[in-house]
Amino acid sequence: MFSNKKKAASRVTIDQFSSLISGNVSLVGDLEFEEGLKVSGVVKGNIIHKPGTHSLLALSAEGCIEGNVSSYDALIDGTIVGDLRVEHLLELHSNARVRGNISYRQLSMENGAVVDGKLHRLGDDEGLAQVLELPRPQAQEG
């Protein structure tokens, strides 16, 4: 009667972008999105995904974002001047230029990508990096 299988969360694929900022568009101001957002133009402001959604941000080689960015998944091939936080998978393609700190859970980085900032891997607990502390060897008596 009841199935133990959990329903798979719907995932956004690269051909399902619900929003597009094309190459001839320059936007000034903050932007919140969900699902898929492709940026080929210029954004001067923060781009933040709606919390709890499986969003995908794609920044093309011609695209530029001057502000902080957050997304569930991100494919970066353009320029970001600001901090980048990706809750799941971050792909930095060969033309990617990030001048800011990056927080991520999984990272793929191609040859040619440039990061001018710190990389911080997110852990499973509350988005904080997990630190594994090994037990100290006990001194042998006698």
C-alpha positions as CSV (number, residue, x, y, z in Angstrom):
1,M,0.0,0.0,0.0
2,F,2.7,2.5,1.0
3,S,6.1,2.6,-0.7
4,N,9.3,3.1,1.3
5,K,10.9,4.8,-1.6
6,K,11.2,8.6,-1.3
7,K,10.1,10.7,-4.1
8,A,13.1,12.1,-6.0
9,A,13.4,15.9,-5.7
10,S,12.9,17.6,-9.0
11,R,16.2,18.9,-10.4
12,V,16.7,21.7,-12.8
13,T,18.6,20.7,-15.9
14,I,20.7,23.0,-18.1
15,D,17.9,23.2,-20.8
16,Q,15.2,24.3,-18.3
17,F,16.2,27.9,-17.4
18,S,13.2,29.8,-16.3
19,S,15.0,33.1,-16.3
20,L,17.6,34.7,-18.6
21,I,19.7,37.9,-18.4
22,S,20.9,38.1,-22.0
23,G,24.2,39.7,-23.2
24,N,22.6,43.0,-24.1
25,V,21.1,43.5,-20.6
26,S,22.7,45.3,-17.7
27,L,20.9,45.1,-14.3
28,V,21.6,47.1,-11.2
29,G,20.0,45.8,-8.0
30,D,19.6,42.6,-6.0
31,L,17.9,39.6,-7.5
32,E,16.3,36.5,-5.9
33,F,15.6,33.5,-8.1
34,E,14.5,29.9,-8.0
35,E,14.8,27.1,-10.6
36,G,17.2,28.1,-13.3
37,L,18.9,31.4,-14.1
38,K,21.3,32.0,-16.9
39,V,23.3,35.2,-16.9
40,S,25.0,36.4,-20.1
41,G,24.8,40.1,-19.3
42,V,26.0,42.3,-16.4
43,V,24.5,42.3,-12.9
44,K,25.6,44.9,-10.4
45,G,24.0,43.5,-7.2
46,N,23.6,40.3,-5.2
47,I,22.1,37.3,-6.8
48,I,20.5,35.0,-4.2
49,H,18.5,31.8,-4.7
50,K,15.3,31.2,-2.8
51,P,16.3,29.1,0.3
52,G,15.2,25.5,0.2
53,T,15.0,25.3,-3.7
54,H,17.2,23.2,-6.0
55,S,18.3,26.2,-8.1
56,L,20.8,26.3,-10.9
57,L,22.8,29.4,-11.8
58,A,24.7,29.4,-15.1
59,L,27.1,32.4,-15.8
60,S,28.3,32.4,-19.4
61,A,31.8,33.4,-20.5
62,E,30.4,36.9,-21.4
63,G,28.5,37.3,-18.1
64,C,29.7,39.4,-15.2
65,I,28.3,39.7,-11.7
66,E,29.5,42.3,-9.2
67,G,28.0,41.3,-5.9
68,N,27.6,38.2,-3.7
69,V,26.1,35.1,-5.2
70,S,24.3,32.1,-3.8
71,S,22.8,29.1,-5.5
72,Y,22.2,25.4,-4.9
73,D,24.2,24.4,-8.1
74,A,26.3,26.7,-10.2
75,L,28.1,26.5,-13.5
76,I,30.5,29.5,-13.7
77,D,32.3,30.4,-16.9
78,G,32.3,34.2,-16.5
79,T,33.4,36.8,-13.9
80,I,32.2,37.2,-10.3
81,V,33.5,40.0,-8.2
82,G,32.1,39.1,-4.7
83,D,31.6,36.0,-2.5
84,L,30.1,32.9,-4.0
85,R,28.2,30.3,-1.9
86,V,27.0,27.1,-3.6
87,E,25.1,24.6,-1.4
88,H,25.7,21.5,-3.6
89,L,27.8,21.4,-6.8
90,L,30.0,24.2,-8.2
91,E,31.6,23.9,-11.6
92,L,34.2,26.5,-12.5
93,H,34.8,26.3,-16.2
94,S,38.0,27.4,-18.0
95,N,36.9,31.1,-18.4
96,A,35.7,31.5,-14.8
97,R,37.2,34.4,-12.8
98,V,36.1,34.7,-9.2
99,R,37.5,37.6,-7.1
100,G,36.0,36.7,-3.7
101,N,35.7,33.8,-1.2
102,I,34.0,30.6,-2.3
103,S,31.9,28.2,-0.1
104,Y,30.9,25.0,-1.7
105,R,30.1,21.3,-1.0
106,Q,31.4,19.7,-4.2
107,L,33.8,21.5,-6.6
108,S,34.9,20.8,-10.1
109,M,37.5,23.2,-11.6
110,E,38.8,23.2,-15.1
111,N,42.3,24.3,-16.2
112,G,42.3,28.1,-16.8
113,A,39.8,29.0,-14.1
114,V,41.1,31.6,-11.7
115,V,40.0,32.2,-8.0
116,D,41.4,35.2,-6.1
117,G,40.0,34.3,-2.6
118,K,39.7,31.5,-0.1
119,L,38.0,28.2,-0.9
120,H,35.8,26.8,2.0
121,R,34.2,23.4,1.8
122,L,30.8,23.1,3.4
123,G,30.1,20.2,5.7
124,D,26.8,18.4,6.2
125,D,26.0,20.1,9.6
126,E,24.5,23.5,9.2
127,G,26.7,24.4,6.2
128,L,29.8,24.5,8.3
129,A,33.0,22.7,7.4
130,Q,33.5,19.5,9.4
131,V,36.7,19.0,11.2
132,L,37.7,15.4,11.9
133,E,39.7,15.2,15.1
134,L,41.7,12.0,15.4
135,P,42.0,10.3,18.9
136,R,45.3,11.1,20.6
137,P,47.6,8.1,21.1
138,Q,47.6,7.0,24.7
139,A,51.0,6.9,26.4
140,Q,52.0,3.4,27.2
141,E,52.7,2.8,30.9
142,G,55.7,1.0,32.2
